[in-house]
Amino acid sequence: MDIIKQRYLAIQSTRHYTQISAEEIVTLWTQLKAFLGAGNCPMSEIELLSLTHMLFDLSIYVDKDVEAETIYKTFKDRFGPNSPYLFVMRATIMQVNEGDQRAEDYLKRLLDEYLVDDTDIVGYPLINKKLLAVQRKSLSTEQYISRLLDLVEKFPVDSEAWYALAQGYIQLGQLKQAAYCLEEILCISPFNYVVFADLSEILYYSSGKDNKNKKNLLQQSLNNALRSVELSELYVKGWAFAAMASKLLDNSKILHLSNKKLKEITEKGNATDVATAKKILEHI
């Protein structure tokens, strides 16, 4: 059960669930709801809060408004009206029902009137990250990155902020900086299979732009891909980059294993993973 918990925490810490298909979101919501409902896995209060908050977000995504309201009320009853997680949930409900501007005004008021001290290591970054998410459409990538840099400077162990920063650098084509951000996350969360696969991807594409260090970057890409699938056995992205990197490195043993695992995914995976695995198999 601890392995399952770590998988969910990896997804939560990077907000990977915001990037997956509708089918995968429904599956994740169903599985996470069952996992939390069973209560069979010991976890700290912060882990429970984080995973329950993710379940709230997923409930919004799959139009389970009653489920989302129930989670919101449960948080309010358990932690009182001043929980920062509750503030973020309230802002999300505002976005859905009243629009982004109302949510933005609410979050700004919280920062001005309640979270006046940025040494609040839970509330302040939570509210700021939510505010940034609401404002993202109106910010340039450079402005977005600048705000995130301020946040990680104050809160250097915030994995979600580092991950968002990595995505911003990727949008600008600054792969070296993106890789650095992902490496920071792995110092904080050394079992995050999602980040290992993302780092593998960045190193793989970096190798195509750096002939001098091509082989070294490919080997690093392969190492990170293998670590990803060591932590999550059938993670399609990990096996995809393991296959592509091992092919360029002429590592027939790993390439054969990658092929085998990708074929297994075509038989056991969801529709998105099956399509991805088939596409990779066609090109290796």
C-alpha positions, -999 to 999 in steps of 0.1 A, spaced: 0 0 0 29 23 7 40 20 -30 5 31 -41 6 60 -17 39 72 -31 25 70 -66 -4 92 -57 19 116 -38 42 118 -69 12 127 -91 0 153 -65 33 170 -59 37 178 -96 0 182 -104 6 157 -131 -32 150 -131 -37 184 -149 -19 170 -179 -35 136 -184 -65 126 -206 -101 127 -195 -102 89 -193 -71 88 -171 -86 115 -148 -118 94 -143 -97 63 -135 -74 83 -111 -104 98 -94 -121 64 -89 -89 47 -77 -79 76 -53 -114 77 -38 -113 40 -31 -77 43 -17 -86 71 7 -119 55 16 -102 22 26 -79 39 51 -55 10 51 -23 29 45 -7 49 74 1 85 63 10 118 79 -16 146 82 1 166 54 0 135 31 -37 130 39 -44 167 33 -25 167 0 -42 136 -14 -76 147 -3 -70 180 -19 -61 162 -51 -93 142 -49 -112 175 -46 -96 188 -77 -103 156 -96 -139 157 -84 -142 192 -100 -127 179 -133 -151 150 -135 -181 171 -127 -187 155 -93 -198 187 -77 -215 169 -48 -183 150 -40 -163 182 -42 -187 200 -18 -186 170 6 -148 172 7 -149 209 12 -173 206 42 -153 177 56 -122 199 56 -141 228 72 -155 206 100 -121 190 107 -97 219 103 -119 250 108 -126 279 85 -90 291 84 -73 261 68 -52 272 38 -63 241 19 -99 252 25 -91 287 11 -78 271 -21 -108 248 -24 -131 278 -19 -113 297 -46 -117 267 -70 -155 266 -63 -156 304 -70 -138 298 -103 -164 273 -113 -195 292 -101 -185 328 -103 -155 331 -126 -117 337 -124 -119 374 -113 -139 366 -82 -115 339 -73 -85 362 -79 -100 390 -58 -107 365 -30 -71 351 -30 -56 386 -31 -77 396 -1 -65 366 18 -29 374 12 -34 411 22 -55 405 52 -48 371 66 -15 356 52 5 388 58 36 369 68 54 350 41 70 328 67 38 307 68 53 277 51 19 261 43 -6 288 37 14 314 19 28 292 -9 -6 274 -13 -25 306 -18 2 321 -40 3 290 -62 -35 291 -66 -34 328 -74 -7 322 -100 -28 294 -116 -58 317 -118 -37 345 -133 -17 324 -156 -37 333 -188 -29 370 -183 8 365 -176 36 361 -201 58 330 -196 86 353 -185 64 370 -159 51 336 -147 87 323 -143 97 354 -124 68 349 -99 77 313 -95 114 321 -89 103 344 -61 83 316 -46 110 289 -47 135 314 -33 113 317 -2 101 281 -2 129 260 -17 113 226 -8 80 233 -26 80 205 -53 49 219 -71 65 253 -76 97 238 -89 77 216 -113 57 246 -126 90 264 -131 104 235 -151 73 236 -174 78 273 -178 114 269 -189 104 241 -213 80 265 -230 109 289 -235 132 261 -248 156 265 -218 161 228 -212 191 231 -190 172 253 -165 142 229 -167 165 199 -159 179 218 -129 144 224 -116 135 187 -119 167 177 -101 157 200 -72 124 181 -70 142 148 -68 163 161 -39 130 167 -21 110 137 -34 135 110 -44 108 84 -53 89 106 -78 87 84 -109 69 111 -129 98 136 -125 125 109 -133 107 103 -166 103 140 -173 140 145 -166 148 116 -189 128 133 -217 146 167 -212 180 150 -213 171 130 -244 161 161 -263 191 180 -249 214 153 -264 202 162 -299 214 198 -294 248 190 -279 270 167 -300 300 171 -277 280 156 -247 255 136 -267 265 101 -254 267 113 -218 233 130 -220 218 99 -235 232 78 -208 218 101 -182 184 100 -200 185 62 -199 194 61 -162 166 84 -153 141 65 -174 151 32 -158 147 47 -124 113 59 -133 101 24 -143 118 9 -113 95 29 -92 64 25 -115 68 -7 -135 45 0 -164 49 38 -167 47 43 -204 68 75 -206 97 59 -187 98 29 -210 94 51 -241 126 71 -233 144 40 -221 137 25 -255 147 56 -275 179 63 -255 190 27 -254 185 24 -292 208 54 -298 233 40 -273 233 6 -290 222 -10 -257 204 -41 -271 197 -56 -237 177 -25 -225 161 -20 -259 148 -56 -259 135 -52 -223 118 -18 -233 102 -34 -263 89 -62 -241 74 -38 -215 59 -15 -242 42 -45 -257 29 -55 -223 15 -19 -219 -4 -23 -252 -22 -53 -236 -28 -39 -202 -27 -1 -204 -55 25 -208 -63 38 -242 -38 67 -240 -9 45 -228 -18 19 -255 -17 44 -283 16 59 -270 32 25 -266 22 14 -301 36 46 -316 69 42 -299 71 5 -310 66 16 -346 97 38 -344 122 17 -326 
